[in-house]
Amino acid sequence: MPVIFRVEGYAFFFYSNEGNPREPLHIHVRKGAAVAKFWFDPELCLAESYGLNSQEQGWLATIVASHRKEIEEAWHEFFS
């Protein structure tokens, strides 16, 4: 489970086994029992969320968007 970065206790990561065939580019976010998953294509969107309110979801989407290049580079490097 490569963790790409952490912000205020939230870990931004992907799983090393992302399905067969592998799921498209996305990022998971976790802090304690609260989790979220964001898809990147065709546009950045929240795929699922548990234990996060709408304000937290919006804030996390902003963080993901601001780190998009870093996340994409880490994904492609790991899975290439």
N, C-alpha and C positions, 0 to 999 in steps of 0.2 A: 504494500500500500504506500506508494510514493506520496509523501506530503510535499506540496509545492511551496507553500508558505503558510504562516499563521498570522492572524490579526485579532487582537483582543480576545484571545482564548479560542477562536474559531480556527480549525484546521481545514485547509483547502487541499484536496487530494483526489486521486483516482485509484481504482483497484488495479492490480497488475493483471488480473484475469477479468476482462470486461466483456465476457460472453463469447460464444462461438456461433456465428461470426461475431467479431468484436463490435460493440456498440459504437456509434459515431462519437466524435469529440464531445466531451462533457466534463463537468467537475462536480465533486461531492464536497459538502461542507458539513462539519460536525463540531458541536460544542456540547459535551455531556450527552444527554439523550436527544437533543435537538439536532435534526439533520435536514439537509436540502440537497437537491440535485438540479444543476443548470445545464441545459442543452446550449450549444453554440450555433448550430445551423438548423434552419435557414437564418435565424436570428437568435440572439441571446434571450432565453426564456426559462422561467422556473418550471421544471418538470414535475417535481414533487417536494413536499415539505411536511415535516412532522415536528411539533413542539415549538414552532416559530410563529410569532404574530406577523401581521402584514407589514408593520414598520421594520421589523428585523429582516424580513424577506426582501424588502426594497433596498435596505442598506446593504445587504449581502450582494444583491444584484449589481449595485454600484461598485462594490469592491471587485467582484468578478469582472465587470466591464473594464475597470481601470487596470487590471492585471491580465487582460485577455492575451496579449502577445506572450507574456511569460508562461501562461498556462498552455497555450498552443505549442510553444517551443518545447516545453517539458513533455507534453503528450507525444509529439512526433519523435523526439529523441528517445523516449522510453520504448515506444512501440516500433521503431524502425529496425 
